[in-house]
Each structure stands twice: as C-alpha cells, then as structure tokens.
Amino acid sequence: MPQEAYLGLDVGGTGAKAGLVDGQGRLLAMAHRPYHPHLSADGHAEIAIDTVYAAAREAAGAAIRECGAHVRALSIASQGQTFVSLDDQDAPLHPAIVWYDARAAEQSRRLADALATAGLGEAAPVVNPMATAPKVMWLREHFPALMARARRFLLLPDYFAYRLTGRAVTDPCTAASTGLYAEDAPDYCAAALALAGIDKAQVAEIQSCGRPMGKVLKKSADEWGLDAETLVVTGTNDQYAGALGAGNCRPGIVSVTTGTCLALVTLAEHLPQPMPAGLLGGRFPITRYQFALAYSKTAGVVLEWFNRELAAGLSLAELDAMAARVPVGSHGVVMLPHFDGRFSPVPDPDVRGGFLNLALHSTRADMYRATLEALGYTLCECMALLRECGLPTAAVRAIGGCAKSDIWLQLSADIVGMPIERPEITEAATLGAAMIAAVGAEDFLSLEECSAAFYKRQKVFVPDPEHHALYAEHHAFYAEQLRRVAGNFGISTMGPKDQSKNGEVIKKGH
C-alpha cells in the first residue's frame, strides 16, 4: 500500500509550494510552481486567481507523483488580505488583489474613522490600506456595474477551500486581515460589514485552525491527484504556519521567515500594551498564546531584483560565493533594502531603497554582500524591537529562502550576536500546514505536540565575536545613512529608543 502522508500547501506571494510529510515529520517530496503578480506604475498589485490555483494544483500533483504517497489530509498556509470577487456563477470578476496593494488608503481611513465613532460595544477590527474590506469599497466606487454582480469576496485560502470542498472557510487569523473581524470575537463585526457594504453571506465562514472542513469533492480530487477520502483541514496565515514548522510553539523562540518580506514571529501569553506602531499582534493558532510580528516589507524580493537587474545569468548561489570573498562591511558599500517603505521597527511608508558610498573600485560582489548585510541589520533591528517590548528572544530559527544561504545566516548571526538555527526543512510553512493537517486528522492531540515532534534542527550558525564587534560599527554607519535618506523625505526611521537622536552623518572609509 502507498505510504500515508500529509500535504502542506504554501500559497505565497510569488509561487505555490507543496510538501508531503510522513507521520514522523520527514519530508517525502517537495514541489514548487512560480507565478508573478503584475505591479502597475501606480502600485496596483494583481494576479489572476486561476494562475495561483493552477500553480498550487500542479505543485501538489508533482509532489504526489514524486513519492507516490496517499494523502490522508491537507491544509493550506497562505497570505492574508489577498482576495478575489466572484459572481453568481463563481467566476472571478477581476484579478486577485495582492495583500501589499495599498490602493485603498482613502477607503481605509473612512472605514476606520466610521468604526471609531460607531459606539461599538465590542472590539473594533483593525483596518488599514492592506485590509480586504477597503479594497472591496475601492472596487465598488471605481467599477460599480462590475461589482454589482459580486456574490462572494474570498481570500486565497477561502477560495481554495471553496474549490476543494464546496465550503468557503477561513481561520480567525486570516479573517482578521479583512478589516471585518476583531481578534477573539465570535464572528464578523456587524458594524464593519454594514459600513463596508458587505453582507455576511458574501464572506467565508470562520473556523478554528486545525478543524476539518470536509473531504475533497470528486471533481477536485481527480484534478489534484487526490481521492475523495482526503480530508481538508482549516489552515492559517503562512507566517504562523511557518512558525509552527520551525517548532515555534512556546515563548522565547523567534522564527525568522525570509520570503518576499522578512518577518519575525514570537509567542507570548500576554502582549505588551500599548503595542508600538512597528509591531503587530494577535491570537496564534495555539490559542493560549498570542503572537508578536515584526517585519520588513522587502527582503527576498530585493535579492530577486538584484539577481534580475544587476546579475542576470548568475544564480543566487553564485552570488553568495562572490559575496563570501568580500570582507565584513562590503568595502564601505551600504545598501538600503526598503524598496517599498518600512514597517518595523517604525513604519516609514515613503522611504525607499538604494546603494550608497559607492566608489569607482566598488564591485558587484560588494553590492550583493551589502544587500545581504542590510537584511541582517533589518533582522537585528526587529530583534531589538522585540526585546524592548519585553519579549524574550532565547532562540532564533531561520526559515524560507534565505535560510538556504550559509553566508546570510552566518553574517546575520554575527550582526545579531546570537546563534541562528537552520531546520532540516527550511520551507517551514509547508511543514506547518502539514502539521495542521495531521492534527485535523486526529493523529496528534495538539499543534504543540505535533510541532515539537516534527521540528528537527539541521545546523547552528554561531556568531564570530570579532565580526560582531566590527558589525556594530558598520551597523551604526548603515543606520545613519538610512536616517539621512529618510530625512530627505521628511520622515523618521528611528526606533523606540532613538527618538531623541539625530546626529550628523558619519564619514566612513573603505
């Protein structure tokens, strides 16, 4: 008989990954299918929903064919906010609007203001320009005839659930990204639905992560290479699934994801109050804990940009090898990685990226190492924010794309001054989704039990004390350059403990 396995799907910003895991947490097969959202000149980010769905289906099919396993249960880890509107025939009315699209800033302000003055007897949902509800309002205002036909508004995991089982179901963490649901509430906020002009029947049911939603429909089973007995289990946001995959199931562990963005997740029984502007928080899938999330909007996507625009024909592995031959500090070259604004430690939506301190002898290798170092400085700043908020950071575990890079992990350990662990499975969101599937199939009692059982460490990168001391100086120079550039935009990039600092630019040699 075929080996039984759990299928974890990670439906990300630039591709879909499918991983099959056995009952001991061993990876049996992994497949990836890329896609690329279209970004217009005015910042609208969109992708055809059928493109995303087909990529996930093809990745799953490839992984199943590779190992020949029987899929007992599956779950989906996906981004929040990203959504599509469907008509009464379930046909998409427009391309899916991607989470980081911020076109609905005005609608977000109106909805947030209306909720603030509504006199709610309950907690109000968090509303920002990335949330789903303001984007629905934007579409309705700009395309009224089209949106009059809208019957459903589904986020990516809701859409997958609907196609696979006939039920549109989402978890509370993902529901909170709509701007219609407040943490720990029993259901959507009625006032937010009314103010946004959305009927509750148009959005997904809310169901706890790890609960079964149903078995795969016959038609979908045939398309995906599954059978009609495969169980579909409610998943969660990819960041939290990745945290589970990194064994982040108790306070003190920080899981660092380097995908499109760089995101840090840690757990706490109680979050600091008030929360600083550069830190997000909410209920974690292990419901007795809350999560704290710090992130930089652009990380892996910056490496992809560098590869595409400045190093065409070279692989990231070849660029890593070049950067390894460059000394600490990149011969004075500084790279600012915030190509689309910054969120942590202090939100700066207008700051942009760049290379500074270039000289005629600067090389592409210098520039690439400076890019890796900039992401390490960003990690360090986010770690400092967590500590300043009283959140323990006893262990750091790296997952995602950069976790495959020895040089990035080593220089990041040197910058932060702490060991950084690389798990055996760096695509931790797929592993986390597989864990959720295993719990939904009742093969483990809890997510804590499954996460602790499945997580395995592959390597630890220990900081070099001499390099750590050098990086303290280089990080200070980097931070001053960022302050100088941000000052040209009239904004602040200073962290919580730096609000009174505003010195002259440090001159640094090569």
Secondary structure by P-SEA (a helix, b strand, c coil): ccbbbbbbbbbcccbbbbbbbcccccccbbbbbbbbbbbcccbbbbbcaaaaaaaaaaaaaaaaaaccccccbbbbbbbcccbbbbcccccccccccccccccaaaaaaaaaaaaaaccccccccccccccaaaaaaaaaaacccccccccccccaaaaaaaaccccccccaaaaaaccccccccccccaaaaaaaccccccbbbbbccccccccccaaaaaaacccccccccccccaaaaaaaaaccccccbbbbbbccbbbbbbbbccccccccccccccccccccbbbbbbbbcccaaaaaaaaacccccccaaaaaaaaaacccccccccccccccccccccccccbbbbbccccccccaaaaaaaaaaaaaaaaaaaaaaaaaacccccbbbbbccccccaaaaaaaaaaacbbbbbccccaaaaaaaaaaaaaaacccccaaaaaaaaccccbbbbbcaaaaaaaaaaaaaaaaaaaaaaaaacccccccccccccccbbbbcc
